[in-house]
Amino acid sequence: MKFEMTEHGFVTETEFGTLEISSNEEKGFRPYQLMVSSIAACTGGVMRKILEKKRMPAQSIEIEVKEVVRSQDDASRLEKIHFHITVRADGLTDEKMPKILELTDKNCSMYQSVANCIDVKKTYEISK
């Protein structure tokens, strides 16, 4: 992957199309949005695999970003992210969900990359 500077940020070509990244939200994805998206998508993908292995295949997983807190210093680093996960899977219960979340965190590479730097809070609900 190669990133090239543009007037408003950086651009790269992927097999799925052009990805434009900029600190100006009107000109491309902001870097923190990509990081939050990566953690959310990784979480959902890992959770889906875990549910399949436990013979509770997910009919749907939705991950809503409820909160993103960035520091007030010059770097505006990510301090906290709150994801609310809504899952529909046959046989999934509130008693099983803490273990599913624990396994998801353990096996999600994006979460593990930031676990000691960013407070990632996850709440959930099981839909019927």
MODELLER restraints for C-alpha pairs under 7 A, 6 or more apart:
rsr = mdl.restraints
at = mdl.atoms
rsr.add(forms.Gaussian(group=physical.xy_distance, feature=features.Distance(at['CA:2:A'], at['CA:12:A']), mean=5.94, stdev=0.5))
rsr.add(forms.Gaussian(group=physical.xy_distance, feature=features.Distance(at['CA:3:A'], at['CA:10:A']), mean=5.98, stdev=0.5))
rsr.add(forms.Gaussian(group=physical.xy_distance, feature=features.Distance(at['CA:3:A'], at['CA:11:A']), mean=5.45, stdev=0.5))
rsr.add(forms.Gaussian(group=physical.xy_distance, feature=features.Distance(at['CA:3:A'], at['CA:12:A']), mean=4.82, stdev=0.5))
rsr.add(forms.Gaussian(group=physical.xy_distance, feature=features.Distance(at['CA:4:A'], at['CA:10:A']), mean=5.33, stdev=0.5))
rsr.add(forms.Gaussian(group=physical.xy_distance, feature=features.Distance(at['CA:4:A'], at['CA:11:A']), mean=5.38, stdev=0.5))
rsr.add(forms.Gaussian(group=physical.xy_distance, feature=features.Distance(at['CA:4:A'], at['CA:12:A']), mean=6.48, stdev=0.5))
rsr.add(forms.Gaussian(group=physical.xy_distance, feature=features.Distance(at['CA:5:A'], at['CA:11:A']), mean=6.55, stdev=0.5))
rsr.add(forms.Gaussian(group=physical.xy_distance, feature=features.Distance(at['CA:8:A'], at['CA:22:A']), mean=5.86, stdev=0.5))
rsr.add(forms.Gaussian(group=physical.xy_distance, feature=features.Distance(at['CA:8:A'], at['CA:27:A']), mean=6.51, stdev=0.5))
rsr.add(forms.Gaussian(group=physical.xy_distance, feature=features.Distance(at['CA:9:A'], at['CA:21:A']), mean=5.71, stdev=0.5))
rsr.add(forms.Gaussian(group=physical.xy_distance, feature=features.Distance(at['CA:9:A'], at['CA:22:A']), mean=4.37, stdev=0.5))
rsr.add(forms.Gaussian(group=physical.xy_distance, feature=features.Distance(at['CA:9:A'], at['CA:23:A']), mean=6.92, stdev=0.5))
rsr.add(forms.Gaussian(group=physical.xy_distance, feature=features.Distance(at['CA:10:A'], at['CA:20:A']), mean=6.02, stdev=0.5))
rsr.add(forms.Gaussian(group=physical.xy_distance, feature=features.Distance(at['CA:10:A'], at['CA:21:A']), mean=5.21, stdev=0.5))
rsr.add(forms.Gaussian(group=physical.xy_distance, feature=features.Distance(at['CA:10:A'], at['CA:22:A']), mean=6.43, stdev=0.5))
rsr.add(forms.Gaussian(group=physical.xy_distance, feature=features.Distance(at['CA:11:A'], at['CA:18:A']), mean=6.96, stdev=0.5))
rsr.add(forms.Gaussian(group=physical.xy_distance, feature=features.Distance(at['CA:11:A'], at['CA:19:A']), mean=5.65, stdev=0.5))
rsr.add(forms.Gaussian(group=physical.xy_distance, feature=features.Distance(at['CA:11:A'], at['CA:20:A']), mean=4.52, stdev=0.5))
rsr.add(forms.Gaussian(group=physical.xy_distance, feature=features.Distance(at['CA:11:A'], at['CA:21:A']), mean=6.08, stdev=0.5))
rsr.add(forms.Gaussian(group=physical.xy_distance, feature=features.Distance(at['CA:12:A'], at['CA:18:A']), mean=5.89, stdev=0.5))
rsr.add(forms.Gaussian(group=physical.xy_distance, feature=features.Distance(at['CA:12:A'], at['CA:19:A']), mean=5.36, stdev=0.5))
rsr.add(forms.Gaussian(group=physical.xy_distance, feature=features.Distance(at['CA:12:A'], at['CA:20:A']), mean=6.72, stdev=0.5))
rsr.add(forms.Gaussian(group=physical.xy_distance, feature=features.Distance(at['CA:13:A'], at['CA:19:A']), mean=6.21, stdev=0.5))
rsr.add(forms.Gaussian(group=physical.xy_distance, feature=features.Distance(at['CA:20:A'], at['CA:28:A']), mean=4.83, stdev=0.5))
rsr.add(forms.Gaussian(group=physical.xy_distance, feature=features.Distance(at['CA:20:A'], at['CA:29:A']), mean=6.21, stdev=0.5))
rsr.add(forms.Gaussian(group=physical.xy_distance, feature=features.Distance(at['CA:21:A'], at['CA:28:A']), mean=4.69, stdev=0.5))
rsr.add(forms.Gaussian(group=physical.xy_distance, feature=features.Distance(at['CA:21:A'], at['CA:29:A']), mean=4.69, stdev=0.5))
rsr.add(forms.Gaussian(group=physical.xy_distance, feature=features.Distance(at['CA:21:A'], at['CA:30:A']), mean=5.76, stdev=0.5))
rsr.add(forms.Gaussian(group=physical.xy_distance, feature=features.Distance(at['CA:21:A'], at['CA:31:A']), mean=6.58, stdev=0.5))
rsr.add(forms.Gaussian(group=physical.xy_distance, feature=features.Distance(at['CA:22:A'], at['CA:28:A']), mean=4.97, stdev=0.5))
rsr.add(forms.Gaussian(group=physical.xy_distance, feature=features.Distance(at['CA:22:A'], at['CA:29:A']), mean=5.84, stdev=0.5))
rsr.add(forms.Gaussian(group=physical.xy_distance, feature=features.Distance(at['CA:22:A'], at['CA:30:A']), mean=5.27, stdev=0.5))
rsr.add(forms.Gaussian(group=physical.xy_distance, feature=features.Distance(at['CA:23:A'], at['CA:30:A']), mean=5.18, stdev=0.5))
rsr.add(forms.Gaussian(group=physical.xy_distance, feature=features.Distance(at['CA:24:A'], at['CA:30:A']), mean=6.86, stdev=0.5))
rsr.add(forms.Gaussian(group=physical.xy_distance, feature=features.Distance(at['CA:38:A'], at['CA:110:A']), mean=6.60, stdev=0.5))
rsr.add(forms.Gaussian(group=physical.xy_distance, feature=features.Distance(at['CA:39:A'], at['CA:110:A']), mean=5.15, stdev=0.5))
rsr.add(forms.Gaussian(group=physical.xy_distance, feature=features.Distance(at['CA:39:A'], at['CA:111:A']), mean=5.70, stdev=0.5))
rsr.add(forms.Gaussian(group=physical.xy_distance, feature=features.Distance(at['CA:40:A'], at['CA:63:A']), mean=6.69, stdev=0.5))
rsr.add(forms.Gaussian(group=physical.xy_distance, feature=features.Distance(at['CA:42:A'], at['CA:108:A']), mean=5.89, stdev=0.5))
rsr.add(forms.Gaussian(group=physical.xy_distance, feature=features.Distance(at['CA:42:A'], at['CA:110:A']), mean=6.33, stdev=0.5))
rsr.add(forms.Gaussian(group=physical.xy_distance, feature=features.Distance(at['CA:43:A'], at['CA:104:A']), mean=6.32, stdev=0.5))
rsr.add(forms.Gaussian(group=physical.xy_distance, feature=features.Distance(at['CA:43:A'], at['CA:108:A']), mean=5.89, stdev=0.5))
rsr.add(forms.Gaussian(group=physical.xy_distance, feature=features.Distance(at['CA:44:A'], at['CA:61:A']), mean=6.72, stdev=0.5))
rsr.add(forms.Gaussian(group=physical.xy_distance, feature=features.Distance(at['CA:46:A'], at['CA:104:A']), mean=5.73, stdev=0.5))
rsr.add(forms.Gaussian(group=physical.xy_distance, feature=features.Distance(at['CA:46:A'], at['CA:107:A']), mean=6.81, stdev=0.5))
rsr.add(forms.Gaussian(group=physical.xy_distance, feature=features.Distance(at['CA:46:A'], at['CA:108:A']), mean=6.12, stdev=0.5))
rsr.add(forms.Gaussian(group=physical.xy_distance, feature=features.Distance(at['CA:47:A'], at['CA:104:A']), mean=5.38, stdev=0.5))
rsr.add(forms.Gaussian(group=physical.xy_distance, feature=features.Distance(at['CA:48:A'], at['CA:58:A']), mean=6.18, stdev=0.5))
rsr.add(forms.Gaussian(group=physical.xy_distance, feature=features.Distance(at['CA:51:A'], at['CA:57:A']), mean=5.29, stdev=0.5))
rsr.add(forms.Gaussian(group=physical.xy_distance, feature=features.Distance(at['CA:51:A'], at['CA:58:A']), mean=6.49, stdev=0.5))
rsr.add(forms.Gaussian(group=physical.xy_distance, feature=features.Distance(at['CA:56:A'], at['CA:89:A']), mean=5.68, stdev=0.5))
rsr.add(forms.Gaussian(group=physical.xy_distance, feature=features.Distance(at['CA:56:A'], at['CA:90:A']), mean=5.44, stdev=0.5))
rsr.add(forms.Gaussian(group=physical.xy_distance, feature=features.Distance(at['CA:56:A'], at['CA:91:A']), mean=5.92, stdev=0.5))
rsr.add(forms.Gaussian(group=physical.xy_distance, feature=features.Distance(at['CA:56:A'], at['CA:92:A']), mean=6.60, stdev=0.5))
rsr.add(forms.Gaussian(group=physical.xy_distance, feature=features.Distance(at['CA:57:A'], at['CA:89:A']), mean=5.70, stdev=0.5))
rsr.add(forms.Gaussian(group=physical.xy_distance, feature=features.Distance(at['CA:57:A'], at['CA:90:A']), mean=6.85, stdev=0.5))
rsr.add(forms.Gaussian(group=physical.xy_distance, feature=features.Distance(at['CA:58:A'], at['CA:87:A']), mean=6.98, stdev=0.5))
rsr.add(forms.Gaussian(group=physical.xy_distance, feature=features.Distance(at['CA:58:A'], at['CA:88:A']), mean=5.71, stdev=0.5))
rsr.add(forms.Gaussian(group=physical.xy_distance, feature=features.Distance(at['CA:58:A'], at['CA:89:A']), mean=4.27, stdev=0.5))
rsr.add(forms.Gaussian(group=physical.xy_distance, feature=features.Distance(at['CA:59:A'], at['CA:88:A']), mean=5.48, stdev=0.5))
rsr.add(forms.Gaussian(group=physical.xy_distance, feature=features.Distance(at['CA:59:A'], at['CA:89:A']), mean=5.57, stdev=0.5))
rsr.add(forms.Gaussian(group=physical.xy_distance, feature=features.Distance(at['CA:60:A'], at['CA:87:A']), mean=5.78, stdev=0.5))
rsr.add(forms.Gaussian(group=physical.xy_distance, feature=features.Distance(at['CA:60:A'], at['CA:88:A']), mean=5.21, stdev=0.5))
rsr.add(forms.Gaussian(group=physical.xy_distance, feature=features.Distance(at['CA:61:A'], at['CA:85:A']), mean=6.91, stdev=0.5))
rsr.add(forms.Gaussian(group=physical.xy_distance, feature=features.Distance(at['CA:61:A'], at['CA:86:A']), mean=5.71, stdev=0.5))
rsr.add(forms.Gaussian(group=physical.xy_distance, feature=features.Distance(at['CA:61:A'], at['CA:87:A']), mean=4.59, stdev=0.5))
rsr.add(forms.Gaussian(group=physical.xy_distance, feature=features.Distance(at['CA:61:A'], at['CA:88:A']), mean=6.54, stdev=0.5))
rsr.add(forms.Gaussian(group=physical.xy_distance, feature=features.Distance(at['CA:62:A'], at['CA:85:A']), mean=5.67, stdev=0.5))
rsr.add(forms.Gaussian(group=physical.xy_distance, feature=features.Distance(at['CA:62:A'], at['CA:86:A']), mean=5.12, stdev=0.5))
rsr.add(forms.Gaussian(group=physical.xy_distance, feature=features.Distance(at['CA:62:A'], at['CA:87:A']), mean=6.56, stdev=0.5))
rsr.add(forms.Gaussian(group=physical.xy_distance, feature=features.Distance(at['CA:63:A'], at['CA:83:A']), mean=6.26, stdev=0.5))
rsr.add(forms.Gaussian(group=physical.xy_distance, feature=features.Distance(at['CA:63:A'], at['CA:84:A']), mean=5.68, stdev=0.5))
rsr.add(forms.Gaussian(group=physical.xy_distance, feature=features.Distance(at['CA:63:A'], at['CA:85:A']), mean=4.53, stdev=0.5))
rsr.add(forms.Gaussian(group=physical.xy_distance, feature=features.Distance(at['CA:63:A'], at['CA:86:A']), mean=6.47, stdev=0.5))
rsr.add(forms.Gaussian(group=physical.xy_distance, feature=features.Distance(at['CA:64:A'], at['CA:83:A']), mean=5.60, stdev=0.5))
rsr.add(forms.Gaussian(group=physical.xy_distance, feature=features.Distance(at['CA:64:A'], at['CA:84:A']), mean=5.14, stdev=0.5))
rsr.add(forms.Gaussian(group=physical.xy_distance, feature=features.Distance(at['CA:64:A'], at['CA:85:A']), mean=6.41, stdev=0.5))
rsr.add(forms.Gaussian(group=physical.xy_distance, feature=features.Distance(at['CA:65:A'], at['CA:82:A']), mean=5.99, stdev=0.5))
rsr.add(forms.Gaussian(group=physical.xy_distance, feature=features.Distance(at['CA:65:A'], at['CA:83:A']), mean=4.74, stdev=0.5))
rsr.add(forms.Gaussian(group=physical.xy_distance, feature=features.Distance(at['CA:65:A'], at['CA:84:A']), mean=6.47, stdev=0.5))
rsr.add(forms.Gaussian(group=physical.xy_distance, feature=features.Distance(at['CA:66:A'], at['CA:82:A']), mean=5.36, stdev=0.5))
rsr.add(forms.Gaussian(group=physical.xy_distance, feature=features.Distance(at['CA:66:A'], at['CA:83:A']), mean=5.74, stdev=0.5))
rsr.add(forms.Gaussian(group=physical.xy_distance, feature=features.Distance(at['CA:66:A'], at['CA:84:A']), mean=6.52, stdev=0.5))
rsr.add(forms.Gaussian(group=physical.xy_distance, feature=features.Distance(at['CA:67:A'], at['CA:81:A']), mean=5.59, stdev=0.5))
rsr.add(forms.Gaussian(group=physical.xy_distance, feature=features.Distance(at['CA:67:A'], at['CA:82:A']), mean=4.99, stdev=0.5))
rsr.add(forms.Gaussian(group=physical.xy_distance, feature=features.Distance(at['CA:68:A'], at['CA:80:A']), mean=5.74, stdev=0.5))
rsr.add(forms.Gaussian(group=physical.xy_distance, feature=features.Distance(at['CA:68:A'], at['CA:81:A']), mean=4.63, stdev=0.5))
rsr.add(forms.Gaussian(group=physical.xy_distance, feature=features.Distance(at['CA:68:A'], at['CA:82:A']), mean=6.60, stdev=0.5))
rsr.add(forms.Gaussian(group=physical.xy_distance, feature=features.Distance(at['CA:69:A'], at['CA:78:A']), mean=6.11, stdev=0.5))
rsr.add(forms.Gaussian(group=physical.xy_distance, feature=features.Distance(at['CA:69:A'], at['CA:79:A']), mean=5.53, stdev=0.5))
rsr.add(forms.Gaussian(group=physical.xy_distance, feature=features.Distance(at['CA:69:A'], at['CA:80:A']), mean=4.95, stdev=0.5))
rsr.add(forms.Gaussian(group=physical.xy_distance, feature=features.Distance(at['CA:69:A'], at['CA:81:A']), mean=6.46, stdev=0.5))
rsr.add(forms.Gaussian(group=physical.xy_distance, feature=features.Distance(at['CA:70:A'], at['CA:76:A']), mean=5.31, stdev=0.5))
rsr.add(forms.Gaussian(group=physical.xy_distance, feature=features.Distance(at['CA:70:A'], at['CA:77:A']), mean=5.38, stdev=0.5))
rsr.add(forms.Gaussian(group=physical.xy_distance, feature=features.Distance(at['CA:70:A'], at['CA:78:A']), mean=4.47, stdev=0.5))
rsr.add(forms.Gaussian(group=physical.xy_distance, feature=features.Distance(at['CA:70:A'], at['CA:79:A']), mean=5.33, stdev=0.5))
rsr.add(forms.Gaussian(group=physical.xy_distance, feature=features.Distance(at['CA:71:A'], at['CA:77:A']), mean=5.40, stdev=0.5))
rsr.add(forms.Gaussian(group=physical.xy_distance, feature=features.Distance(at['CA:71:A'], at['CA:78:A']), mean=6.41, stdev=0.5))
rsr.add(forms.Gaussian(group=physical.xy_distance, feature=features.Distance(at['CA:71:A'], at['CA:79:A']), mean=6.23, stdev=0.5))
rsr.add(forms.Gaussian(group=physical.xy_distance, feature=features.Distance(at['CA:78:A'], at['CA:118:A']), mean=6.34, stdev=0.5))
rsr.add(forms.Gaussian(group=physical.xy_distance, feature=features.Distance(at['CA:79:A'], at['CA:118:A']), mean=4.92, stdev=0.5))
rsr.add(forms.Gaussian(group=physical.xy_distance, feature=features.Distance(at['CA:79:A'], at['CA:119:A']), mean=6.09, stdev=0.5))
rsr.add(forms.Gaussian(group=physical.xy_distance, feature=features.Distance(at['CA:80:A'], at['CA:118:A']), mean=5.45, stdev=0.5))
rsr.add(forms.Gaussian(group=physical.xy_distance, feature=features.Distance(at['CA:80:A'], at['CA:119:A']), mean=4.51, stdev=0.5))
rsr.add(forms.Gaussian(group=physical.xy_distance, feature=features.Distance(at['CA:80:A'], at['CA:120:A']), mean=5.76, stdev=0.5))
rsr.add(forms.Gaussian(group=physical.xy_distance, feature=features.Distance(at['CA:81:A'], at['CA:119:A']), mean=6.31, stdev=0.5))
rsr.add(forms.Gaussian(group=physical.xy_distance, feature=features.Distance(at['CA:81:A'], at['CA:120:A']), mean=4.88, stdev=0.5))
rsr.add(forms.Gaussian(group=physical.xy_distance, feature=features.Distance(at['CA:81:A'], at['CA:121:A']), mean=6.14, stdev=0.5))
rsr.add(forms.Gaussian(group=physical.xy_distance, feature=features.Distance(at['CA:82:A'], at['CA:120:A']), mean=5.90, stdev=0.5))
rsr.add(forms.Gaussian(group=physical.xy_distance, feature=features.Distance(at['CA:82:A'], at['CA:121:A']), mean=4.60, stdev=0.5))
rsr.add(forms.Gaussian(group=physical.xy_distance, feature=features.Distance(at['CA:82:A'], at['CA:122:A']), mean=5.81, stdev=0.5))
rsr.add(forms.Gaussian(group=physical.xy_distance, feature=features.Distance(at['CA:83:A'], at['CA:121:A']), mean=6.20, stdev=0.5))
rsr.add(forms.Gaussian(group=physical.xy_distance, feature=features.Distance(at['CA:83:A'], at['CA:122:A']), mean=4.88, stdev=0.5))
rsr.add(forms.Gaussian(group=physical.xy_distance, feature=features.Distance(at['CA:83:A'], at['CA:123:A']), mean=6.37, stdev=0.5))
rsr.add(forms.Gaussian(group=physical.xy_distance, feature=features.Distance(at['CA:84:A'], at['CA:122:A']), mean=5.77, stdev=0.5))
rsr.add(forms.Gaussian(group=physical.xy_distance, feature=features.Distance(at['CA:84:A'], at['CA:123:A']), mean=4.77, stdev=0.5))
rsr.add(forms.Gaussian(group=physical.xy_distance, feature=features.Distance(at['CA:84:A'], at['CA:124:A']), mean=5.34, stdev=0.5))
rsr.add(forms.Gaussian(group=physical.xy_distance, feature=features.Distance(at['CA:85:A'], at['CA:123:A']), mean=6.18, stdev=0.5))
rsr.add(forms.Gaussian(group=physical.xy_distance, feature=features.Distance(at['CA:85:A'], at['CA:124:A']), mean=4.52, stdev=0.5))
rsr.add(forms.Gaussian(group=physical.xy_distance, feature=features.Distance(at['CA:85:A'], at['CA:125:A']), mean=6.41, stdev=0.5))
rsr.add(forms.Gaussian(group=physical.xy_distance, feature=features.Distance(at['CA:86:A'], at['CA:124:A']), mean=5.63, stdev=0.5))
rsr.add(forms.Gaussian(group=physical.xy_distance, feature=features.Distance(at['CA:86:A'], at['CA:125:A']), mean=4.94, stdev=0.5))
rsr.add(forms.Gaussian(group=physical.xy_distance, feature=features.Distance(at['CA:86:A'], at['CA:126:A']), mean=5.76, stdev=0.5))
rsr.add(forms.Gaussian(group=physical.xy_distance, feature=features.Distance(at['CA:86:A'], at['CA:127:A']), mean=6.49, stdev=0.5))
rsr.add(forms.Gaussian(group=physical.xy_distance, feature=features.Distance(at['CA:87:A'], at['CA:125:A']), mean=6.47, stdev=0.5))
rsr.add(forms.Gaussian(group=physical.xy_distance, feature=features.Distance(at['CA:87:A'], at['CA:126:A']), mean=5.00, stdev=0.5))
rsr.add(forms.Gaussian(group=physical.xy_distance, feature=features.Distance(at['CA:87:A'], at['CA:127:A']), mean=5.85, stdev=0.5))
rsr.add(forms.Gaussian(group=physical.xy_distance, feature=features.Distance(at['CA:88:A'], at['CA:126:A']), mean=5.80, stdev=0.5))
rsr.add(forms.Gaussian(group=physical.xy_distance, feature=features.Distance(at['CA:88:A'], at['CA:127:A']), mean=4.97, stdev=0.5))
rsr.add(forms.Gaussian(group=physical.xy_distance, feature=features.Distance(at['CA:88:A'], at['CA:128:A']), mean=6.12, stdev=0.5))
rsr.add(forms.Gaussian(group=physical.xy_distance, feature=features.Distance(at['CA:105:A'], at['CA:111:A']), mean=6.27, stdev=0.5))
rsr.add(forms.Gaussian(group=physical.xy_distance, feature=features.Distance(at['CA:106:A'], at['CA:112:A']), mean=6.99, stdev=0.5))
